Amino acid sequence: MATHPDHQGTGAGKSLMRTAITEIEERGGDRLWCNARAIAVPFYLRMGLRIHGASFAIPGIGTHHVMHRSFTGEG
């Protein structure tokens, strides 16, 4: 996910994540995951996701972390 620079800081990303989380919960999903750029990790942490495993690099893009949020009570 990315937000156009002209719209960063407006709450668009947070709104999209909240909608996704609500949909997952309502549909009985058990996990939300993403490959997050290192610079975006704090955003995803605030949204309740946690880092899973070691970081990895995507050539030409940079360092990423697998992040997830469980909806089953398991890690």
N, CA, C and O atoms as a Tripos MOL2 file, in Angstrom:
@<TRIPOS>MOLECULE
protein
  300   299    75     0     0
PROTEIN
NO_CHARGES

@<TRIPOS>ATOM
      1 N           0.8540   -1.1600    0.0000 N.3       1 MET1
      2 CA          0.0000    0.0000    0.0000 C.3       1 MET1
      3 C           0.8990    1.2220    0.0000 C.2       1 MET1
      4 O           1.9620    1.2210    0.6220 O.2       1 MET1
      5 N           0.4850    2.2300   -0.6760 N.am      2 ALA2
      6 CA          1.2100    3.4980   -0.6610 C.3       2 ALA2
      7 C           0.2000    4.6280   -0.8170 C.2       2 ALA2
      8 O          -0.8570    4.4620   -1.4260 O.2       2 ALA2
      9 N           0.5440    5.7580   -0.2620 N.am      3 THR3
     10 CA         -0.2970    6.9470   -0.3840 C.3       3 THR3
     11 C           0.4720    7.9840   -1.1900 C.2       3 THR3
     12 O           1.6420    8.2540   -0.9160 O.2       3 THR3
     13 N          -0.1750    8.5470   -2.1610 N.am      4 HIS4
     14 CA          0.4590    9.5910   -2.9660 C.3       4 HIS4
     15 C           0.9860   10.6790   -2.0370 C.2       4 HIS4
     16 O           0.3120   11.0450   -1.0740 O.2       4 HIS4
     17 N           2.1720   11.1970   -2.3120 N.am      5 PRO5
     18 CA          2.7600   12.2220   -1.4260 C.3       5 PRO5
     19 C           1.8470   13.4170   -1.1490 C.2       5 PRO5
     20 O           1.9020   13.9940   -0.0630 O.2       5 PRO5
     21 N           1.0180   13.7900   -2.1050 N.am      6 ASP6
     22 CA          0.1070   14.9250   -1.9010 C.3       6 ASP6
     23 C          -0.9580   14.6300   -0.8480 C.2       6 ASP6
     24 O          -1.5960   15.5510   -0.3370 O.2       6 ASP6
     25 N          -1.1530   13.3510   -0.5210 N.am      7 HIS7
     26 CA         -2.2150   12.9670    0.4090 C.3       7 HIS7
     27 C          -1.6940   12.2950    1.6790 C.2       7 HIS7
     28 O          -2.4810   11.8720    2.5260 O.2       7 HIS7
     29 N          -0.3830   12.1970    1.8120 N.am      8 GLN8
     30 CA          0.1770   11.6120    3.0270 C.3       8 GLN8
     31 C          -0.1340   12.5070    4.2170 C.2       8 GLN8
     32 O          -0.1280   13.7340    4.1170 O.2       8 GLN8
     33 N          -0.4050   11.8650    5.3390 N.am      9 GLY9
     34 CA         -0.7130   12.6150    6.5580 C.3       9 GLY9
     35 C          -2.1610   13.0480    6.6730 C.2       9 GLY9
     36 O          -2.5190   13.7660    7.6060 O.2       9 GLY9
     37 N          -3.0050   12.6220    5.7330 N.am     10 THR10
     38 CA         -4.4160   13.0160    5.7640 C.3      10 THR10
     39 C          -5.3060   11.9670    6.4210 C.2      10 THR10
     40 O          -6.4980   12.1970    6.6200 O.2      10 THR10
     41 N          -4.7240   10.8090    6.7590 N.am     11 GLY11
     42 CA         -5.5050    9.7350    7.3530 C.3      11 GLY11
     43 C          -6.0210    8.7250    6.3510 C.2      11 GLY11
     44 O          -6.7470    7.8030    6.7230 O.2      11 GLY11
     45 N          -5.6590    8.8790    5.0830 N.am     12 ALA12
     46 CA         -6.1510    7.9680    4.0510 C.3      12 ALA12
     47 C          -5.6720    6.5390    4.3010 C.2      12 ALA12
     48 O          -6.4670    5.6030    4.2130 O.2      12 ALA12
     49 N          -4.4020    6.3560    4.6060 N.am     13 GLY13
     50 CA         -3.8630    5.0240    4.8670 C.3      13 GLY13
     51 C          -4.4950    4.3900    6.0940 C.2      13 GLY13
     52 O          -4.8430    3.2090    6.0850 O.2      13 GLY13
     53 N          -4.6400    5.1790    7.1460 N.am     14 LYS14
     54 CA         -5.2650    4.6840    8.3750 C.3      14 LYS14
     55 C          -6.7100    4.2700    8.1100 C.2      14 LYS14
     56 O          -7.1620    3.2380    8.6040 O.2      14 LYS14
     57 N          -7.4230    5.0620    7.3430 N.am     15 SER15
     58 CA         -8.8100    4.7470    7.0190 C.3      15 SER15
     59 C          -8.9030    3.4410    6.2270 C.2      15 SER15
     60 O          -9.7600    2.6030    6.5060 O.2      15 SER15
     61 N          -8.0280    3.2730    5.2500 N.am     16 LEU16
     62 CA         -8.0240    2.0500    4.4550 C.3      16 LEU16
     63 C          -7.7170    0.8370    5.3310 C.2      16 LEU16
     64 O          -8.3710   -0.1980    5.2030 O.2      16 LEU16
     65 N          -6.7310    0.9540    6.2180 N.am     17 MET17
     66 CA         -6.3790   -0.1580    7.1050 C.3      17 MET17
     67 C          -7.5210   -0.4850    8.0580 C.2      17 MET17
     68 O          -7.8150   -1.6580    8.2850 O.2      17 MET17
     69 N          -8.1670    0.5320    8.6190 N.am     18 ARG18
     70 CA         -9.2940    0.2810    9.5290 C.3      18 ARG18
     71 C         -10.4270   -0.4390    8.7990 C.2      18 ARG18
     72 O         -11.0570   -1.3390    9.3550 O.2      18 ARG18
     73 N         -10.6820   -0.0410    7.5570 N.am     19 THR19
     74 CA        -11.7120   -0.7060    6.7690 C.3      19 THR19
     75 C         -11.3250   -2.1550    6.5070 C.2      19 THR19
     76 O         -12.1610   -3.0510    6.6290 O.2      19 THR19
     77 N         -10.0770   -2.3900    6.1530 N.am     20 ALA20
     78 CA         -9.6110   -3.7610    5.9030 C.3      20 ALA20
     79 C          -9.7310   -4.6150    7.1610 C.2      20 ALA20
     80 O         -10.1890   -5.7560    7.0940 O.2      20 ALA20
     81 N          -9.3270   -4.0790    8.2960 N.am     21 ILE21
     82 CA         -9.4070   -4.8130    9.5660 C.3      21 ILE21
     83 C         -10.8540   -5.1590    9.8970 C.2      21 ILE21
     84 O         -11.1440   -6.2820   10.3090 O.2      21 ILE21
     85 N         -11.7590   -4.2060    9.7200 N.am     22 THR22
     86 CA        -13.1790   -4.4510    9.9800 C.3      22 THR22
     87 C         -13.7090   -5.5510    9.0640 C.2      22 THR22
     88 O         -14.4210   -6.4460    9.5200 O.2      22 THR22
     89 N         -13.3680   -5.4930    7.7860 N.am     23 GLU23
     90 CA        -13.8180   -6.5170    6.8340 C.3      23 GLU23
     91 C         -13.2850   -7.8970    7.2170 C.2      23 GLU23
     92 O         -14.0260   -8.8800    7.1710 O.2      23 GLU23
     93 N         -12.0280   -7.9780    7.5870 N.am     24 ILE24
     94 CA        -11.4350   -9.2560    7.9820 C.3      24 ILE24
     95 C         -12.1640   -9.8220    9.1910 C.2      24 ILE24
     96 O         -12.5060  -11.0040    9.2220 O.2      24 ILE24
     97 N         -12.4000   -8.9740   10.1840 N.am     25 GLU25
     98 CA        -13.1010   -9.4290   11.3930 C.3      25 GLU25
     99 C         -14.5180   -9.8820   11.0690 C.2      25 GLU25
    100 O         -14.9510  -10.9400   11.5250 O.2      25 GLU25
    101 N         -15.2460   -9.0870   10.2830 N.am     26 GLU26
    102 CA        -16.6380   -9.4060    9.9650 C.3      26 GLU26
    103 C         -16.7730  -10.6650    9.1130 C.2      26 GLU26
    104 O         -17.7780  -11.3710    9.1960 O.2      26 GLU26
    105 N         -15.7670  -10.9450    8.3000 N.am     27 ARG27
    106 CA        -15.8200  -12.1140    7.4220 C.3      27 ARG27
    107 C         -15.1560  -13.3430    8.0440 C.2      27 ARG27
    108 O         -15.0690  -14.3920    7.4070 O.2      27 ARG27
    109 N         -14.6900  -13.2130    9.2800 N.am     28 GLY28
    110 CA        -14.0920  -14.3510    9.9730 C.3      28 GLY28
    111 C         -12.6820  -14.6840    9.5430 C.2      28 GLY28
    112 O         -12.2110  -15.8000    9.7570 O.2      28 GLY28
    113 N         -12.0020  -13.7210    8.9350 N.am     29 GLY29
    114 CA        -10.6090  -13.9460    8.5500 C.3      29 GLY29
    115 C          -9.7290  -14.1010    9.7780 C.2      29 GLY29
    116 O         -10.0840  -13.6490   10.8670 O.2      29 GLY29
    117 N          -8.5880  -14.7370    9.6020 N.am     30 ASP30
    118 CA         -7.7400  -14.9730   10.7660 C.3      30 ASP30
    119 C          -6.4160  -14.2220   10.7410 C.2      30 ASP30
    120 O          -5.7180  -14.1970   11.7540 O.2      30 ASP30
    121 N          -6.0400  -13.6010    9.6030 N.am     31 ARG31
    122 CA         -4.7440  -12.9370    9.5700 C.3      31 ARG31
    123 C          -4.7000  -11.8720    8.4790 C.2      31 ARG31
    124 O          -5.2740  -12.0290    7.4020 O.2      31 ARG31
    125 N          -4.0090  -10.8010    8.7910 N.am     32 LEU32
    126 CA         -3.6820   -9.7430    7.8320 C.3      32 LEU32
    127 C          -2.1730   -9.7030    7.7670 C.2      32 LEU32
    128 O          -1.5140   -9.6750    8.8070 O.2      32 LEU32
    129 N          -1.6060   -9.7000    6.5660 N.am     33 TRP33
    130 CA         -0.1530   -9.6380    6.4690 C.3      33 TRP33
    131 C           0.2530   -8.7560    5.3000 C.2      33 TRP33
    132 O          -0.5290   -8.5070    4.3820 O.2      33 TRP33
    133 N           1.4880   -8.2910    5.3560 N.am     34 CYS34
    134 CA          2.0320   -7.4920    4.2650 C.3      34 CYS34
    135 C           3.5530   -7.5520    4.2950 C.2      34 CYS34
    136 O           4.1570   -7.9520    5.2900 O.2      34 CYS34
    137 N           4.1530   -7.1520    3.1930 N.am     35 ASN35
    138 CA          5.5810   -6.8890    3.1340 C.3      35 ASN35
    139 C           5.7200   -5.3770    3.2310 C.2      35 ASN35
    140 O           5.3860   -4.6550    2.2920 O.2      35 ASN35
    141 N           6.2100   -4.9040    4.3630 N.am     36 ALA36
    142 CA          6.2590   -3.4650    4.6250 C.3      36 ALA36
    143 C           7.6550   -2.9040    4.4020 C.2      36 ALA36
    144 O           8.6430   -3.4590    4.8810 O.2      36 ALA36
    145 N           7.7240   -1.7990    3.6720 N.am     37 ARG37
    146 CA          9.0110   -1.1060    3.5590 C.3      37 ARG37
    147 C           9.4320   -0.6700    4.9610 C.2      37 ARG37
    148 O           8.5880   -0.3550    5.8000 O.2      37 ARG37
    149 N          10.7250   -0.6550    5.2040 N.am     38 ALA38
    150 CA         11.2430   -0.3090    6.5290 C.3      38 ALA38
    151 C          10.6970    1.0310    7.0090 C.2      38 ALA38
    152 O          10.3860    1.1770    8.1910 O.2      38 ALA38
    153 N          10.5770    1.9970    6.1290 N.am     39 ILE39
    154 CA         10.1010    3.3190    6.5130 C.3      39 ILE39
    155 C           8.6350    3.2980    6.9630 C.2      39 ILE39
    156 O           8.2010    4.1840    7.7000 O.2      39 ILE39
    157 N           7.8690    2.2840    6.5200 N.am     40 ALA40
    158 CA          6.4480    2.1940    6.8570 C.3      40 ALA40
    159 C           6.1760    1.3390    8.0930 C.2      40 ALA40
    160 O           5.0350    1.2710    8.5500 O.2      40 ALA40
    161 N           7.1960    0.6890    8.6400 N.am     41 VAL41
    162 CA          7.0040   -0.1970    9.7970 C.3      41 VAL41
    163 C           6.2950    0.5130   10.9520 C.2      41 VAL41
    164 O           5.3620   -0.0650   11.5110 O.2      41 VAL41
    165 N           6.6790    1.7230   11.3400 N.am     42 PRO42
    166 CA          5.9700    2.3750   12.4570 C.3      42 PRO42
    167 C           4.4620    2.5340   12.2100 C.2      42 PRO42
    168 O           3.6660    2.3880   13.1380 O.2      42 PRO42
    169 N           4.0740    2.8280   10.9820 N.am     43 PHE43
    170 CA          2.6490    2.9370   10.6410 C.3      43 PHE43
    171 C           1.9400    1.6180   10.9150 C.2      43 PHE43
    172 O           0.9000    1.5880   11.5730 O.2      43 PHE43
    173 N           2.5080    0.5260   10.4060 N.am     44 TYR44
    174 CA          1.8750   -0.7830   10.5740 C.3      44 TYR44
    175 C           1.8840   -1.2310   12.0320 C.2      44 TYR44
    176 O           0.9460   -1.8940   12.4750 O.2      44 TYR44
    177 N           2.9150   -0.8860   12.7740 N.am     45 LEU45
    178 CA          2.9230   -1.1930   14.2130 C.3      45 LEU45
    179 C           1.7630   -0.4920   14.9060 C.2      45 LEU45
    180 O           1.0950   -1.0840   15.7530 O.2      45 LEU45
    181 N           1.5200    0.7700   14.5490 N.am     46 ARG46
    182 CA          0.3960    1.5080   15.1430 C.3      46 ARG46
    183 C          -0.9490    0.8800   14.7740 C.2      46 ARG46
    184 O          -1.9250    1.0250   15.5090 O.2      46 ARG46
    185 N          -0.9990    0.1890   13.6440 N.am     47 MET47
    186 CA         -2.2330   -0.4540   13.1990 C.3      47 MET47
    187 C          -2.3750   -1.8590   13.7820 C.2      47 MET47
    188 O          -3.3110   -2.5810   13.4370 O.2      47 MET47
    189 N          -1.4550   -2.2480   14.6600 N.am     48 GLY48
    190 CA         -1.5790   -3.5320   15.3460 C.3      48 GLY48
    191 C          -0.8530   -4.6930   14.7000 C.2      48 GLY48
    192 O          -0.9670   -5.8240   15.1730 O.2      48 GLY48
    193 N          -0.1060   -4.4450   13.6290 N.am     49 LEU49
    194 CA          0.6720   -5.5040   13.0120 C.3      49 LEU49
    195 C           2.0020   -5.6400   13.7460 C.2      49 LEU49
    196 O           2.4590   -4.6980   14.3930 O.2      49 LEU49
    197 N           2.6110   -6.7950   13.6430 N.am     50 ARG50
    198 CA          3.8980   -7.0760   14.2770 C.3      50 ARG50
    199 C           4.8640   -7.6190   13.2310 C.2      50 ARG50
    200 O           4.4490   -8.2610   12.2660 O.2      50 ARG50
    201 N           6.1380   -7.3610   13.4240 N.am     51 ILE51
    202 CA          7.1750   -7.8650   12.5270 C.3      51 ILE51
    203 C           7.3100   -9.3710   12.7350 C.2      51 ILE51
    204 O           7.2940   -9.8600   13.8650 O.2      51 ILE51
    205 N           7.4420  -10.0900   11.6350 N.am     52 HIS52
    206 CA          7.6070  -11.5380   11.6730 C.3      52 HIS52
    207 C           8.8890  -11.8910   10.9110 C.2      52 HIS52
    208 O           8.9480  -11.7570    9.6890 O.2      52 HIS52
    209 N           9.8930  -12.3330   11.6280 N.am     53 GLY53
    210 CA         11.1300  -12.7650   10.9820 C.3      53 GLY53
    211 C          12.0870  -11.6300   10.6690 C.2      53 GLY53
    212 O          11.8870  -10.4810   11.0620 O.2      53 GLY53
    213 N          13.1240  -11.9960    9.9530 N.am     54 ALA54
    214 CA         14.1950  -11.0510    9.6170 C.3      54 ALA54
    215 C          13.7910  -10.1680    8.4340 C.2      54 ALA54
    216 O          12.9300  -10.5280    7.6310 O.2      54 ALA54
    217 N          14.4230   -9.0260    8.3540 N.am     55 SER55
    218 CA         14.1810   -8.1350    7.2220 C.3      55 SER55
    219 C          14.7790   -8.7510    5.9540 C.2      55 SER55
    220 O          15.6140   -9.6540    6.0190 O.2      55 SER55
    221 N          14.3390   -8.2490    4.8150 N.am     56 PHE56
    222 CA         14.8700   -8.7050    3.5360 C.3      56 PHE56
    223 C          14.8640   -7.5210    2.5760 C.2      56 PHE56
    224 O          14.1240   -6.5540    2.7590 O.2      56 PHE56
    225 N          15.7010   -7.6180    1.5540 N.am     57 ALA57
    226 CA         15.8130   -6.5210    0.5920 C.3      57 ALA57
    227 C          15.1340   -6.8870   -0.7150 C.2      57 ALA57
    228 O          15.2430   -8.0170   -1.1930 O.2      57 ALA57
    229 N          14.4340   -5.9210   -1.2840 N.am     58 ILE58
    230 CA         13.8940   -6.0390   -2.6280 C.3      58 ILE58
    231 C          14.7360   -5.0990   -3.4880 C.2      58 ILE58
    232 O          14.7120   -3.8840   -3.2880 O.2      58 ILE58
    233 N          15.4790   -5.6550   -4.4420 N.am     59 PRO59
    234 CA         16.3730   -4.8270   -5.2570 C.3      59 PRO59
    235 C          15.6370   -3.6340   -5.8840 C.2      59 PRO59
    236 O          14.5500   -3.7680   -6.4450 O.2      59 PRO59
    237 N          16.2590   -2.4950   -5.7690 N.am     60 GLY60
    238 CA         15.7020   -1.2790   -6.3400 C.3      60 GLY60
    239 C          14.6260   -0.6200   -5.5010 C.2      60 GLY60
    240 O          14.1970    0.4930   -5.8060 O.2      60 GLY60
    241 N          14.1820   -1.2960   -4.4410 N.am     61 ILE61
    242 CA         13.1300   -0.7270   -3.5890 C.3      61 ILE61
    243 C          13.6360   -0.5130   -2.1700 C.2      61 ILE61
    244 O          13.4260    0.5500   -1.5850 O.2      61 ILE61
    245 N          14.3100   -1.5340   -1.6110 N.am     62 GLY62
    246 CA         14.8840   -1.3640   -0.2790 C.3      62 GLY62
    247 C          14.4900   -2.4590    0.6940 C.2      62 GLY62
    248 O          13.9460   -3.4990    0.3230 O.2      62 GLY62
    249 N          14.7880   -2.1790    1.9570 N.am     63 THR63
    250 CA         14.5520   -3.1290    3.0330 C.3      63 THR63
    251 C          13.0640   -3.2470    3.3490 C.2      63 THR63
    252 O          12.3360   -2.2550    3.3990 O.2      63 THR63
    253 N          12.6370   -4.4920    3.5590 N.am     64 HIS64
    254 CA         11.2490   -4.7990    3.8980 C.3      64 HIS64
    255 C          11.1970   -5.7380    5.0930 C.2      64 HIS64
    256 O          12.1790   -6.3960    5.4350 O.2      64 HIS64
    257 N          10.0300   -5.7840    5.7150 N.am     65 HIS65
    258 CA          9.7440   -6.7150    6.8060 C.3      65 HIS65
    259 C           8.3940   -7.3530    6.5300 C.2      65 HIS65
    260 O           7.4550   -6.6730    6.1160 O.2      65 HIS65
    261 N           8.2940   -8.6660    6.7610 N.am     66 VAL66
    262 CA          6.9830   -9.2990    6.7460 C.3      66 VAL66
    263 C           6.3040   -8.8890    8.0430 C.2      66 VAL66
    264 O           6.8910   -9.0030    9.1190 O.2      66 VAL66
    265 N           5.0790   -8.4180    7.9430 N.am     67 MET67
    266 CA          4.3290   -8.0070    9.1270 C.3      67 MET67
    267 C           2.9700   -8.6780    9.0920 C.2      67 MET67
    268 O           2.4340   -8.9630    8.0210 O.2      67 MET67
    269 N           2.4140   -8.9310   10.2760 N.am     68 HIS68
    270 CA          1.1040   -9.5760   10.3210 C.3      68 HIS68
    271 C           0.3440   -9.1800   11.5730 C.2      68 HIS68
    272 O           0.9030   -8.6840   12.5520 O.2      68 HIS68
    273 N          -0.9430   -9.4200   11.4950 N.am     69 ARG69
    274 CA         -1.8370   -9.2490   12.6520 C.3      69 ARG69
    275 C          -2.7800  -10.4410   12.6550 C.2      69 ARG69
    276 O          -3.4420  -10.7330   11.6590 O.2      69 ARG69
    277 N          -2.8270  -11.1200   13.7870 N.am     70 SER70
    278 CA         -3.6850  -12.2760   13.9160 C.3      70 SER70
    279 C          -5.0340  -11.8570   14.4990 C.2      70 SER70
    280 O          -5.1070  -10.9620   15.3410 O.2      70 SER70
    281 N          -6.0850  -12.5050   14.0480 N.am     71 PHE71
    282 CA         -7.4210  -12.2330   14.5550 C.3      71 PHE71
    283 C          -7.9840  -13.4520   15.2900 C.2      71 PHE71
    284 O          -9.1830  -13.5300   15.5550 O.2      71 PHE71
    285 N          -7.0960  -14.4040   15.6170 N.am     72 THR72
    286 CA         -7.5200  -15.6260   16.2800 C.3      72 THR72
    287 C          -7.0080  -15.7190   17.7120 C.2      72 THR72
    288 O          -7.3200  -16.6740   18.4230 O.2      72 THR72
    289 N          -6.2260  -14.7340   18.1360 N.am     73 GLY73
    290 CA         -5.6340  -14.7870   19.4620 C.3      73 GLY73
    291 C          -4.2850  -15.4790   19.4660 C.2      73 GLY73
    292 O          -3.6010  -15.4960   20.4890 O.2      73 GLY73
    293 N          -3.8940  -16.0530   18.3340 N.am     74 GLU74
    294 CA         -2.5770  -16.6800   18.2150 C.3      74 GLU74
    295 C          -1.6060  -15.6550   17.6830 C.2      74 GLU74
    296 O          -2.0030  -14.7530   16.9450 O.2      74 GLU74
    297 N          -0.2880  -15.7790   18.0570 N.am     75 GLY75
    298 CA          0.7800  -14.8990   17.5990 C.3      75 GLY75
    299 C           0.6230  -14.4400   16.2460 C.2      75 GLY75
    300 O           1.4630  -13.6910   15.7460 O.2      75 GLY75
@<TRIPOS>BOND
     1     1     2 1
     2     2     3 1
     3     3     4 2
     4     3     5 am
     5     5     6 1
     6     6     7 1
     7     7     8 2
     8     7     9 am
     9     9    10 1
    10    10    11 1
    11    11    12 2
    12    11    13 am
    13    13    14 1
    14    14    15 1
    15    15    16 2
    16    15    17 am
    17    17    18 1
    18    18    19 1
    19    19    20 2
    20    19    21 am
    21    21    22 1
    22    22    23 1
    23    23    24 2
    24    23    25 am
    25    25    26 1
    26    26    27 1
    27    27    28 2
    28    27    29 am
    29    29    30 1
    30    30    31 1
    31    31    32 2
    32    31    33 am
    33    33    34 1
    34    34    35 1
    35    35    36 2
    36    35    37 am
    37    37    38 1
    38    38    39 1
    39    39    40 2
    40    39    41 am
    41    41    42 1
    42    42    43 1
    43    43    44 2
    44    43    45 am
    45    45    46 1
    46    46    47 1
    47    47    48 2
    48    47    49 am
    49    49    50 1
    50    50    51 1
    51    51    52 2
    52    51    53 am
    53    53    54 1
    54    54    55 1
    55    55    56 2
    56    55    57 am
    57    57    58 1
    58    58    59 1
    59    59    60 2
    60    59    61 am
    61    61    62 1
    62    62    63 1
    63    63    64 2
    64    63    65 am
    65    65    66 1
    66    66    67 1
    67    67    68 2
    68    67    69 am
    69    69    70 1
    70    70    71 1
    71    71    72 2
    72    71    73 am
    73    73    74 1
    74    74    75 1
    75    75    76 2
    76    75    77 am
    77    77    78 1
    78    78    79 1
    79    79    80 2
    80    79    81 am
    81    81    82 1
    82    82    83 1
    83    83    84 2
    84    83    85 am
    85    85    86 1
    86    86    87 1
    87    87    88 2
    88    87    89 am
    89    89    90 1
    90    90    91 1
    91    91    92 2
    92    91    93 am
    93    93    94 1
    94    94    95 1
    95    95    96 2
    96    95    97 am
    97    97    98 1
    98    98    99 1
    99    99   100 2
   100    99   101 am
   101   101   102 1
   102   102   103 1
   103   103   104 2
   104   103   105 am
   105   105   106 1
   106   106   107 1
   107   107   108 2
   108   107   109 am
   109   109   110 1
   110   110   111 1
   111   111   112 2
   112   111   113 am
   113   113   114 1
   114   114   115 1
   115   115   116 2
   116   115   117 am
   117   117   118 1
   118   118   119 1
   119   119   120 2
   120   119   121 am
   121   121   122 1
   122   122   123 1
   123   123   124 2
   124   123   125 am
   125   125   126 1
   126   126   127 1
   127   127   128 2
   128   127   129 am
   129   129   130 1
   130   130   131 1
   131   131   132 2
   132   131   133 am
   133   133   134 1
   134   134   135 1
   135   135   136 2
   136   135   137 am
   137   137   138 1
   138   138   139 1
   139   139   140 2
   140   139   141 am
   141   141   142 1
   142   142   143 1
   143   143   144 2
   144   143   145 am
   145   145   146 1
   146   146   147 1
   147   147   148 2
   148   147   149 am
   149   149   150 1
   150   150   151 1
   151   151   152 2
   152   151   153 am
   153   153   154 1
   154   154   155 1
   155   155   156 2
   156   155   157 am
   157   157   158 1
   158   158   159 1
   159   159   160 2
   160   159   161 am
   161   161   162 1
   162   162   163 1
   163   163   164 2
   164   163   165 am
   165   165   166 1
   166   166   167 1
   167   167   168 2
   168   167   169 am
   169   169   170 1
   170   170   171 1
   171   171   172 2
   172   171   173 am
   173   173   174 1
   174   174   175 1
   175   175   176 2
   176   175   177 am
   177   177   178 1
   178   178   179 1
   179   179   180 2
   180   179   181 am
   181   181   182 1
   182   182   183 1
   183   183   184 2
   184   183   185 am
   185   185   186 1
   186   186   187 1
   187   187   188 2
   188   187   189 am
   189   189   190 1
   190   190   191 1
   191   191   192 2
   192   191   193 am
   193   193   194 1
   194   194   195 1
   195   195   196 2
   196   195   197 am
   197   197   198 1
   198   198   199 1
   199   199   200 2
   200   199   201 am
   201   201   202 1
   202   202   203 1
   203   203   204 2
   204   203   205 am
   205   205   206 1
   206   206   207 1
   207   207   208 2
   208   207   209 am
   209   209   210 1
   210   210   211 1
   211   211   212 2
   212   211   213 am
   213   213   214 1
   214   214   215 1
   215   215   216 2
   216   215   217 am
   217   217   218 1
   218   218   219 1
   219   219   220 2
   220   219   221 am
   221   221   222 1
   222   222   223 1
   223   223   224 2
   224   223   225 am
   225   225   226 1
   226   226   227 1
   227   227   228 2
   228   227   229 am
   229   229   230 1
   230   230   231 1
   231   231   232 2
   232   231   233 am
   233   233   234 1
   234   234   235 1
   235   235   236 2
   236   235   237 am
   237   237   238 1
   238   238   239 1
   239   239   240 2
   240   239   241 am
   241   241   242 1
   242   242   243 1
   243   243   244 2
   244   243   245 am
   245   245   246 1
   246   246   247 1
   247   247   248 2
   248   247   249 am
   249   249   250 1
   250   250   251 1
   251   251   252 2
   252   251   253 am
   253   253   254 1
   254   254   255 1
   255   255   256 2
   256   255   257 am
   257   257   258 1
   258   258   259 1
   259   259   260 2
   260   259   261 am
   261   261   262 1
   262   262   263 1
   263   263   264 2
   264   263   265 am
   265   265   266 1
   266   266   267 1
   267   267   268 2
   268   267   269 am
   269   269   270 1
   270   270   271 1
   271   271   272 2
   272   271   273 am
   273   273   274 1
   274   274   275 1
   275   275   276 2
   276   275   277 am
   277   277   278 1
   278   278   279 1
   279   279   280 2
   280   279   281 am
   281   281   282 1
   282   282   283 1
   283   283   284 2
   284   283   285 am
   285   285   286 1
   286   286   287 1
   287   287   288 2
   288   287   289 am
   289   289   290 1
   290   290   291 1
   291   291   292 2
   292   291   293 am
   293   293   294 1
   294   294   295 1
   295   295   296 2
   296   295   297 am
   297   297   298 1
   298   298   299 1
   299   299   300 2
@<TRIPOS>SUBSTRUCTURE
     1 MET1         2 RESIDUE 1 A MET
     2 ALA2         6 RESIDUE 1 A ALA
     3 THR3        10 RESIDUE 1 A THR
     4 HIS4        14 RESIDUE 1 A HIS
     5 PRO5        18 RESIDUE 1 A PRO
     6 ASP6        22 RESIDUE 1 A ASP
     7 HIS7        26 RESIDUE 1 A HIS
     8 GLN8        30 RESIDUE 1 A GLN
     9 GLY9        34 RESIDUE 1 A GLY
    10 THR10       38 RESIDUE 1 A THR
    11 GLY11       42 RESIDUE 1 A GLY
    12 ALA12       46 RESIDUE 1 A ALA
    13 GLY13       50 RESIDUE 1 A GLY
    14 LYS14       54 RESIDUE 1 A LYS
    15 SER15       58 RESIDUE 1 A SER
    16 LEU16       62 RESIDUE 1 A LEU
    17 MET17       66 RESIDUE 1 A MET
    18 ARG18       70 RESIDUE 1 A ARG
    19 THR19       74 RESIDUE 1 A THR
    20 ALA20       78 RESIDUE 1 A ALA
    21 ILE21       82 RESIDUE 1 A ILE
    22 THR22       86 RESIDUE 1 A THR
    23 GLU23       90 RESIDUE 1 A GLU
    24 ILE24       94 RESIDUE 1 A ILE
    25 GLU25       98 RESIDUE 1 A GLU
    26 GLU26      102 RESIDUE 1 A GLU
    27 ARG27      106 RESIDUE 1 A ARG
    28 GLY28      110 RESIDUE 1 A GLY
    29 GLY29      114 RESIDUE 1 A GLY
    30 ASP30      118 RESIDUE 1 A ASP
    31 ARG31      122 RESIDUE 1 A ARG
    32 LEU32      126 RESIDUE 1 A LEU
    33 TRP33      130 RESIDUE 1 A TRP
    34 CYS34      134 RESIDUE 1 A CYS
    35 ASN35      138 RESIDUE 1 A ASN
    36 ALA36      142 RESIDUE 1 A ALA
    37 ARG37      146 RESIDUE 1 A ARG
    38 ALA38      150 RESIDUE 1 A ALA
    39 ILE39      154 RESIDUE 1 A ILE
    40 ALA40      158 RESIDUE 1 A ALA
    41 VAL41      162 RESIDUE 1 A VAL
    42 PRO42      166 RESIDUE 1 A PRO
    43 PHE43      170 RESIDUE 1 A PHE
    44 TYR44      174 RESIDUE 1 A TYR
    45 LEU45      178 RESIDUE 1 A LEU
    46 ARG46      182 RESIDUE 1 A ARG
    47 MET47      186 RESIDUE 1 A MET
    48 GLY48      190 RESIDUE 1 A GLY
    49 LEU49      194 RESIDUE 1 A LEU
    50 ARG50      198 RESIDUE 1 A ARG
    51 ILE51      202 RESIDUE 1 A ILE
    52 HIS52      206 RESIDUE 1 A HIS
    53 GLY53      210 RESIDUE 1 A GLY
    54 ALA54      214 RESIDUE 1 A ALA
    55 SER55      218 RESIDUE 1 A SER
    56 PHE56      222 RESIDUE 1 A PHE
    57 ALA57      226 RESIDUE 1 A ALA
    58 ILE58      230 RESIDUE 1 A ILE
    59 PRO59      234 RESIDUE 1 A PRO
    60 GLY60      238 RESIDUE 1 A GLY
    61 ILE61      242 RESIDUE 1 A ILE
    62 GLY62      246 RESIDUE 1 A GLY
    63 THR63      250 RESIDUE 1 A THR
    64 HIS64      254 RESIDUE 1 A HIS
    65 HIS65      258 RESIDUE 1 A HIS
    66 VAL66      262 RESIDUE 1 A VAL
    67 MET67      266 RESIDUE 1 A MET
    68 HIS68      270 RESIDUE 1 A HIS
    69 ARG69      274 RESIDUE 1 A ARG
    70 SER70      278 RESIDUE 1 A SER
    71 PHE71      282 RESIDUE 1 A PHE
    72 THR72      286 RESIDUE 1 A THR
    73 GLY73      290 RESIDUE 1 A GLY
    74 GLU74      294 RESIDUE 1 A GLU
    75 GLY75      298 RESIDUE 1 A GLY
